[in-house]
Amino acid sequence: MSDLTNLTIKGALTGLENKEFSSVELTKAHIDSVESQRHLNAFIVETPEIALQQAEASDKKRASGDVGLLEGIPLAIKDLFCTKGVQTTASSHMLEGFIPQYESTVTQKLFDNGAVMLGKTSLDEFAMGSSNTTSYFGNVINPWKRNNGDNADLVPGGSSGGSSSALAARMAMGATGTDTGGSIRQPAAFCGITGIKPTYGRCSRWGIVAFASSLDQAGAFARNVEDCAIMLQAMSGHDPKDSTSANREVPNWSSLYGKDIKGMKIGIPKEYRMDGMPEEIANLWDQGIAWMKEAGAEIVDVSLPHTKYALPTYYIIAPAEASSNLARYDGVRYGLRETGDNLIDTYENTRSKGFGEEVKRRIMIGTYVLSAGYYDAYYIKAQKVRRLILQDFEKAYEKCDALLTPTAPSAAFAIGENEDDPIKMYLNDVFTVPASLAGLPGMSVPAGLSADGLPLGLQILGKAWDEETVFRVAHAVEQAANFTAMPATISRKAA
Amino acid sequence: MSLTNQDVAKVARLARIKMTDDELDSTREKLNNIIGFVEQLSEVDTDNVEPLPSPVDIALPLRKDEITDGNCPEAVLANAPEEMEDFYVVPKVVE
């Protein structure tokens, strides 16, 4: 049944509807795929019993005529979403063994729509990273390999690296992610799959382990644009439990699929063409621009003058919010406790043992920029520059409907590369962070291969609340790119 | 602006993270790199720019002040490292 794992979500929904197979059969094929690829370390916890129960229930539900948007579809859930009764760790020792007593709004919506949960996928600890190498539960491995024979294990990107690796390796049909500065779009690009971060406020953050509350947003991974639209539609919507979730109707994105982009204006931000941009990234971008023209869109040059300040702004605001959010891990109410001589000692021991290096570093930066005497110079300053970055986008969107850029400045790198200097690692998110600061929707679509045979992605950015245009442009890129490459292990199995 | 080990120790204290002297050294170096990086922002003219705390313009809603949740001590305490009779237990605070 291995061909079941190569279906799209849309294809599987049709197969289920036509009774070609059941959700139980579809789910079993994916459980087998998960179990046979444990070397990739994509999952922290596998939940095959839950998956089979949900699949059986879904088959019955479907037979009774009640069919949700994802009825019977097996998914991977990033281990940042609280799942009732199933360990949720954020990839941190701090939360090892933590069993939520409630379900996150996003996962509840997915289950209400008939989705089946295969397990909880690994991530960078508390979603802080771009390589999935900061997880307490070990590195996640990208199923793709370079074709130059060096056989090095590559990172899947991060922070949602377990989800992207699982999707690329055909262990799941779709997956949830969260994106604070690029944590959906960059791993999607590194793993040759599709991922969307919607507008800030589109999905409820309730029950998602918080990193930086004004930036965190849930989103979806799938293997094509249409499947992402189905996933996002099922996840989105107003939630009274999250005061920043928008009280707006969720468009029927999946039905809008396939509209062309004739006459649309696509902006090309000149500041993204950075000094030292690798030639293959620049070439891919040019190719994308040519595809847009061929599809009937008009190309418009735009300027986002504060682009170079986006990363420094992000590395003040995100750690500041993180230091505040992560103050809750004190060893008193849940999570790890390392008892000391007194209460303060217990706090300090707990946080010293419970958090990894990168998380501690970001808490320290955040604490520093919020501390007396530095708050205005760093934190308020960064919030002011954040407004300038948002205004750059608003001005650009007076001239165009969407922007096209590369997703990441390189293809997937080897595990261990970029580890010596945090700033080198931060540069991975140079093209994704500005839209995060501005709260805008962004999507990565696989668009080509690097010289070493690794996937490269193009990013489509839209106006606030205009995911529809993002999907349309992404679909046009997808059609033109006709990206059919697969990791060698998967294409061998399929052959 | 460059942090000393003493500054780093103060921040670690504020953040309630215990650090050994070795950790202070390596943390100082990396924090100084990051602080140097973010200090680029001082080049940007932000006179008369209002800070932006949230990216999208959503008015925070008000609701009736009423109890909508609660009365579930078992669930609240389910993940407690130590609990007794519906209370969290912590090391002695008052002598």
Interface residues (C-beta under 8 A of the other chain):
Chain A: G97 F98 I99 Q101 Y102 T199 Y200 G201 S214 L215 P240 S243 T244 A246 N247 H306 K308 Y309 L311 P312 T313 Y315 I316 S323 A327 D330 G331 V332 R333 Y334 G335 L336 R337 T339 G340 D341 N342 L343 I344 D345 T346 Y347 E348 N349 R351 S352 F355 K360 R361 I363 M364 I365 T367 Y368 V369 S371 Y378 I380 K381 A382 Q383 K384 V385 R386 R387 L388 L390 D421 P422 I423 Y426 L437 A438 G439 L440 A464
Chain B: L3 V8 V11 A12 L14 A15 R16 I17 K18 M19 T27 K30 L31 N33 I34 I35 F37 V38 E39 Q40 L41 S42 V44 T46 V49 E50 P51 L52 P53 S54 P55 V56 I58 L60 P61 R63 C72 A75 V76 A78 N79 A80 P81 E82 Y88 V90 P91 K92 V93
